[in-house]
Amino acid sequence: MAHLHITSWVIAFVLVALATTFTRAGNEKAAKISHMILRLDYLLILYSGGSLFASYSSYGALVIIKVLVGLWAIAAMEMVTIKYKKKKPAAAWWGQLFIAAVLALILGFGFLPAGILPV
């Protein structure tokens, strides 16, 4: 399930980049399509993340923090695409997305069992 989760995140980052690029280029139809696919990808992220949460529940607070950071990253991705769509400044949300993504990577790969560091 970890591979599905990681693949979903990579696809989500690519779709955010595509949606913002299409919006900047003025291609509203392509931006809307990529944003809708991104929203479907959120469901895949939540499903695989929920499954990982259930299997790692013995790690206590660390897993709960990882879930909250992951939800923060999803919210930041959504807000970035919405701000671009409404032609409003999105720099603060880009910063939040970067911070949340880095924290999620550190927690996921650094401290949880699917990671690369021994616990």
N, C-alpha and C positions, 0 to 999 in steps of 0.2 A: 504494500500500500504506500510505502514511502516513495517508491519510484513514480507512482501516479501523482502523488502530492507535489513532488519536485517538478515533474513535467508540467503540471497544471500551473505552477508558479511561473515557470519560464514562459509558457504560452501567454500568461496574463501580462507579463512585462512587455512581451513583443506586441500584444494587442493594444496596450496603453500607448506604446510608441507609435504604432500605426494610426490609432484614432487621433492622437494629437497632431501627427504629421498631416493626415488627411484634412483635419480641420484647418490647420494653418494654410494649407494649399488651396482651400476653398472648395474641396470636394466633399460636400456635406453628405451625399448619399453613401460614399465609401466610409466616411467617419461614423455615420449612424450604424451601418452594418457591422463594422469592427467593434463599436461600443456594445451592440447587442450580443455579439459573440463573446465579448469580454464578460458580460453579465451572466451568460451561460457558464462560462469558465469559473466564475465565482462559485456556482453551485458545485462544480467538480472539486474545487479547492475545499469548500466547506464539508463535502461528503468525505473526501479522503482525510482531511484534517480531523474530522470527528471520529473516524475509525482509528487514526493514530492516537487521538486523545484517549479513547477507550482502552487501547492496548498499553499505553504508557501511564495510566492513572496512578500507578504505584509511586511515581516520582513526585507527587504532591504539588506543592506550590510552583515548582519550576514549570510544570506542564500548563498550569493555569495561566502563568505569566506569558508563556509562549502562545497560548490561544488568544489572549488579549492583544498581544503585539501583532499577531497575524490578522486579527479583525481590524486593528488600527491600520495595517498596511492595505487591506482591502478597501477600507473607507477612504484612505488617501488616494488610492488609484481611481476610485469612483469620482472623488471630488476634483481630481486633476482633469479628468475627461469632461466633467460637467463645466468646470470653469473655462476650459478651452472652447467648449460649445457656445457658452454665453459671452465669449470674448472678454472675460474678466481676468485679472492677474491671478496666476496660479503658482507663483514662486514659493509661497509659504507651504502649499500642499506638496510641491515637489520636494521641499526640504523634509517635510514629515514623512513622505513616502521613502525617501532615502534612509532616514533614521530608522524607521520601522522595519524596512527590508534588511538593513544591516543587523539590527537587533534580532530579528527572526532568524537570520542565517547563523548568527553566533549562538543563539540558544538551540536551534535545531541541529546544527552540525557540530557544535562544540560540547554540548552538555547532555543531550538526549541520546538514547541508545542507537539510533540510526546514524549518529554523528561519527566524526573521525577521532575525537578525543576520548580516551578511556574515562569512564565515570567512576 
